[in-house]
Amino acid sequence: MGFTHLLLDCDGVMVDSERASCEALRRAILEVTGTDIPHRFPEDFVHVFGLDVRSCVAWYSNSKISDSKISISISIDPDTVRAIEVAKEAHYRELTRNGVRAFDGVELLMRRALAAGLRVGVASSGSRAKILRNLGTSGLLIPELIPEPDTAIVSAAQVAAGKPAPDVFLAVMANTGCTDPRRALVVEDAIHGLQAGRAAGAFTVGITNSLPAHLLAPWADRVIAHLDELTLERTESGGDPLKELS
């Protein structure tokens, strides 16, 4: 039984944007609430990697993070969350005003997958505007790679619950005709994303672009350091259609 779908997270998997995204979140929370969250990258963001803004704010609101200089206390009322979302978008646009770069290997992986007959989808916690900006400025938002962006790209803002809930992956599966989640291969750089992929029933691959392998391994069926290592292990013949087309 081979894979029929390749489902990719955007930040940290397709494009090198996690550092800018985390800094934009820090600036937005500081601007709206006056609280400067711990911001050593990546270690201070391990618990919020892969979350949408509403879930990030909820985590900080419920967290017990404190040290001699800071104590976290952030309101999660809807107005505050929305203000942080708007501020983060503005800060992110400024931080990435020159665009973002695609990770080495992602375009080739997508081309191999499409040539092998797989459907390719994008499932991200970012806003749809952010996803489109990331893919556009990195050169990945082209018909040859994403033939049907209106349906193949899904933001957490479009579903009831963000990662680690499976909703965003289930939505992109439905949009791209995946009737058997076991035949979907999810690639994620974040713990919450891997949890979402696993909850959706997919085969999960963690890539160490943002976090070390030992943090990803409990939630991943496989961990890789580079997309060139990715193989489709669920083929009836044991072959790898992606590698065979390289």
C-alpha positions in Angstrom: 0.0 0.0 0.0 1.7 3.2 -1.2 1.2 6.7 -0.2 -1.3 8.8 -2.1 -0.8 12.2 -0.4 2.2 14.3 0.7 1.1 16.9 3.3 3.6 19.5 4.3 3.7 22.0 7.1 4.8 25.4 5.9 6.9 27.3 8.5 10.0 25.2 9.3 9.3 22.5 6.7 8.8 24.3 3.3 10.3 27.7 4.2 12.9 28.9 6.7 10.6 31.2 8.7 10.3 29.9 12.2 12.8 32.4 13.7 11.0 35.3 12.2 7.6 33.9 13.2 8.7 33.5 16.8 10.1 37.0 16.9 6.9 38.4 15.4 4.9 36.6 18.1 7.2 38.0 20.8 6.9 41.6 19.5 3.1 41.3 19.1 2.6 40.0 22.7 4.9 42.8 24.0 3.1 45.4 22.0 -0.4 44.4 23.0 0.1 43.2 26.6 3.4 44.8 27.8 4.8 41.3 28.6 8.1 40.3 27.0 8.1 36.5 26.8 11.3 34.5 27.0 12.7 34.5 23.5 15.9 32.5 23.2 15.5 30.7 19.9 14.6 27.9 19.6 14.6 26.6 23.2 12.1 29.1 24.6 9.6 28.3 21.9 9.6 24.5 22.0 6.1 24.5 23.7 4.5 26.8 21.1 6.2 25.6 17.9 3.4 24.6 15.5 0.6 26.4 17.3 -1.6 29.1 15.9 -1.7 32.5 17.7 -4.8 31.7 19.7 -3.2 28.5 21.1 0.1 30.3 21.7 -1.7 32.9 23.8 -3.6 30.2 25.7 -0.4 28.4 26.4 1.4 31.5 27.8 -1.7 32.4 29.8 -1.7 29.0 31.4 2.0 28.6 31.7 4.0 28.9 34.9 7.1 30.2 33.2 9.0 32.5 35.5 12.5 33.5 36.4 14.1 36.4 38.3 13.2 38.9 35.6 9.8 37.9 34.2 6.5 36.4 35.2 4.1 35.5 32.4 0.5 36.7 32.7 -1.5 37.2 29.5 -5.2 37.5 29.0 -6.9 35.2 26.6 -10.0 37.3 26.0 -11.0 37.4 22.3 -10.1 41.0 21.9 -6.6 40.5 23.2 -6.1 37.4 21.0 -7.3 39.2 17.9 -5.1 42.2 18.7 -2.1 39.9 19.0 -3.0 38.2 15.8 -3.1 41.5 13.9 0.1 42.7 15.5 1.9 39.5 14.7 1.0 39.7 11.0 2.3 43.3 10.8 5.6 42.4 12.6 6.0 39.3 10.5 5.6 41.2 7.2 8.3 43.7 8.4 10.7 40.9 9.5 10.3 39.1 6.2 10.0 42.2 4.0 12.7 40.7 1.7 10.9 37.4 1.5 11.8 34.0 2.9 13.8 31.2 1.4 12.6 27.7 0.6 14.4 24.9 2.3 16.8 22.9 0.2 15.1 19.9 -1.2 11.5 20.9 -0.8 10.8 21.8 -4.5 12.4 18.6 -5.7 10.4 16.6 -3.2 7.2 18.2 -4.4 8.1 17.5 -8.0 8.9 13.9 -7.3 5.7 13.4 -5.4 3.6 14.9 -8.1 5.4 12.9 -10.8 4.7 9.7 -8.8 1.0 10.5 -8.7 0.7 11.8 -5.2 -1.4 14.8 -4.3 0.5 17.5 -2.4 -1.2 19.6 0.3 -0.1 22.3 2.8 -1.4 22.4 6.3 -0.2 25.3 8.5 -1.0 27.0 11.7 -0.2 30.4 10.1 -2.9 32.6 8.7 -3.8 32.0 5.0 -2.2 35.4 4.1 1.0 34.4 5.8 1.1 31.0 4.1 0.6 32.5 0.7 3.2 35.2 1.3 5.7 32.5 2.5 5.1 30.3 -0.5 5.0 33.2 -2.9 8.2 34.9 -1.9 10.0 31.6 -1.7 9.0 30.6 -5.2 6.9 27.6 -4.2 3.5 29.0 -5.0 3.4 28.0 -8.7 1.0 25.7 -10.6 3.7 23.2 -11.2 4.1 22.5 -7.5 0.6 23.4 -6.1 -1.9 23.0 -8.9 -5.0 23.8 -6.8 -3.9 26.3 -4.0 -7.5 27.2 -3.1 -8.2 23.7 -1.8 -4.7 22.2 -1.3 -3.6 24.9 1.2 -5.4 25.0 4.5 -4.8 27.3 7.4 -5.7 26.6 11.1 -7.8 29.8 10.9 -10.1 27.8 8.5 -10.9 25.0 11.0 -12.4 24.7 14.4 -9.2 23.8 16.3 -5.6 24.2 15.5 -2.7 21.8 16.0 -2.3 19.5 17.9 -5.9 18.8 17.0 -6.1 17.0 13.7 -8.5 19.4 12.1 -6.2 21.1 9.7 -4.8 17.9 8.3 -8.3 16.3 8.1 -9.4 19.4 6.1 -6.6 19.2 3.6 -7.2 15.5 3.3 -10.8 16.0 2.5 -10.0 18.8 0.1 -7.5 16.7 -1.9 -9.5 13.5 -1.9 -7.6 11.4 0.7 -10.1 8.8 1.8 -7.5 6.7 3.8 -5.4 8.8 6.2 -3.0 5.9 6.5 -1.9 6.7 3.0 -1.0 10.3 3.8 2.5 11.2 4.6 2.8 14.3 6.9 6.1 16.2 7.3 6.4 18.4 10.3 9.1 20.3 12.3 7.1 20.7 15.5 5.9 18.5 18.2 2.3 19.8 18.0 2.3 19.3 14.2 3.4 15.7 14.6 0.7 15.1 17.2 -1.9 16.6 14.8 -0.7 14.4 11.9 -0.7 11.3 14.1 -4.2 12.2 15.4 -5.4 12.5 11.8 -4.2 8.9 11.2 -1.3 9.8 8.9 2.3 8.5 8.7 4.3 11.2 10.4 7.8 12.4 9.5 9.7 14.8 11.8 12.4 17.0 10.2 15.0 18.5 12.5 15.0 22.0 11.0 13.8 23.6 14.2 14.1 21.0 17.0 16.4 18.1 17.8 15.5 14.6 16.9 15.0 13.3 20.4 12.2 15.8 20.9 10.4 14.8 17.7 11.0 11.1 17.9 8.1 10.2 20.3 5.6 11.7 17.9 7.1 10.7 14.6 7.1 7.4 12.7 10.4 8.6 11.2 12.8 11.5 11.9 15.0 13.0 9.2 17.6 15.8 9.0 17.0 16.7 5.3 14.2 16.2 2.9 16.5 14.2 0.6 16.3 11.4 3.2 12.5 11.1 2.7 11.4 7.8 1.4 7.9 6.4 0.8 8.2 3.3 3.0 4.6 2.1 2.5 4.9 0.8 -1.0 3.8 -2.7 -1.9 7.0 -3.5 -3.8 9.2 -2.0 -1.2 10.5 0.6 -3.7 10.6 4.3 -3.4 8.9 6.2 -6.2 10.3 9.5 -5.1 13.9 8.2 -5.2 13.3 6.3 -8.5 12.4 9.6 -10.2 15.4 11.5 -9.0 
